[in-house]
Amino acid sequence: MKEWNGEELHETADLDMRKSLLVQLYLNMAAAYINLHHYKLAEQVINDGLALSDRVSQLYFRKAQCIGLCKNSTLEQLY
């Protein structure tokens, strides 16, 4: 196992793993915020995750959850 000594990551595999872990972290944070009924915070976290990777369907599912559960949301926000 390669030890990280504070240097920048340059290998593609390391960068992909880091991105994947960050996306999972954002998904877990969004789920926690949704359970606490903090929908706007959850949506901000999801947007950060989408900035990293727009190919993760779970991020779109969580975003739809936020919009669907928030009482102030409009139908146009789902589009």
PyMOL commands that set and color helices and strands:
alter all, ss='L'
color gray80, all
select helices_A, chain A and resi 12-35+39-52+57-69+75-78
alter helices_A, ss='H'
color red, helices_A
deselect
rebuild
show_as cartoon
